[in-house]
Amino acid sequence: MYTDLPYSTIAVTFIGGLAMFLYGISTMSDGMKKLSGERIRTLMTALTSNRFTGLFVGAFATMVIQSSSAIVVMLVSLVQAQLVTYTQAMGVILGAEIGTTFTAQLIAFRLEDYALLVFASGLAMKILGRTPAVRQWGEATAGFGLLFFGMQLMSEAMAPLRSYPPLLLLLHQLEVPLISIAVGLCVTAIIQSSSAFVGIIMVLAQQGSLTLEASIPLMLGSNIGTCITGAIASLGMFRAARRVSLAQILINVGSVTFFLFWIPQAIDLVRMISAGADLPRQIANAYTLYNVLMALVFLPLLPVVARMVVFLLPDKTEEQRLIPAVWYLRASALQTPSMALGFVRAAMAR
């Protein structure tokens, strides 16, 4: 019966839909970064004085930019430039993990029927917009439409395979948590977007290929896999900047390890708070619940994590000499211009 399946058509449609889905997420994120990226950078520099404000800044910034990886890369550059300390950055990382769930909640609305209309309106704004802001909104909107159209293509491609025994056997293996976590980690590291991978999970679940029991470990793995972007961005930078990436890895690995033992209870809780909702919405709610709980648990533990990060990546005397430092400039000297100029000459001579 299954020998008549149009495998080539299924493969081409799924791959094309996946490419369009990933490109849609990338385009939407690029549009939002152009629209508000510099403002977000300024916001993070100004409002990360403590871990609580950092949490809210990270969540808000990620919801706007639609990319937790972009926020982590931005944090690495801010710490490298000594505009933010790595301890301040850790609160923003926790907030970014919460903010990235906003994409999953949007995807769960299943707006596939309006995807092309949204894309067309966004493209019109991008082409006909008279101001940069309108064109950037158009780019983000067009990406949003492509995202849902790609989901629709993937869903249609998977429909003939929903009862295909070899695929069901393969997907059944994903109900083993450690295997699912490894798959989620590897796939997310390759595509470098946990939101995109969660979207793929939701498409498979919508077609009945994945259960909630298999989806949750896949999402846990994606939270570890998303750390690869920050790790790559921190290569070759000062240790303070590399600590941002290391902190993200420690937090995500620690939370996944702890949560792994509570998956059955988490499934019951998600089904209770999502009563009457379809499986994609349950997956989105599980993703949000996990990241919110992770942030609330780790927020008071950030000083402990900070000490652990310093222990694993201690300061180096040779590196400290390379970090710019100002010895002579004093704000109090501004009241006496001649003294201030003298301090400036001393600083420049140094």
Secondary structure, DSSP 8 states (H G I E B T S, - for coil): -GGGS-HHHHHHHHHHHHHHHHHHHHHHHHHHHHHHHHHHHHHHHHS-SSHHHHHHHHHHHHHHHS-HHHHHHHHHHHHHTTSS-HHHHHHHHHHHHHHTHHHHHHHTT--GGGHHHHHHHHHHHHHH-SSHHHHHHHHHHHHHHHHHHHHHHHHHHHGGGTT-HHHHHHHHHTTSHHHHHHHHHHHHHHHT-HHHHHHHHHHHHHTTS--HHHHHHHHHHHHHHTHHHHHHHTTTS-HHHHHHHHHHHHHHHHHHHHHGGGHHHHHHHHHHHTTT--HHHHHHHHHHHHHHHHHHHHGGGHHHHHHHHHHHS---HHHHTTS---SS--GGGGGSHHHHHHHHHHHHH-
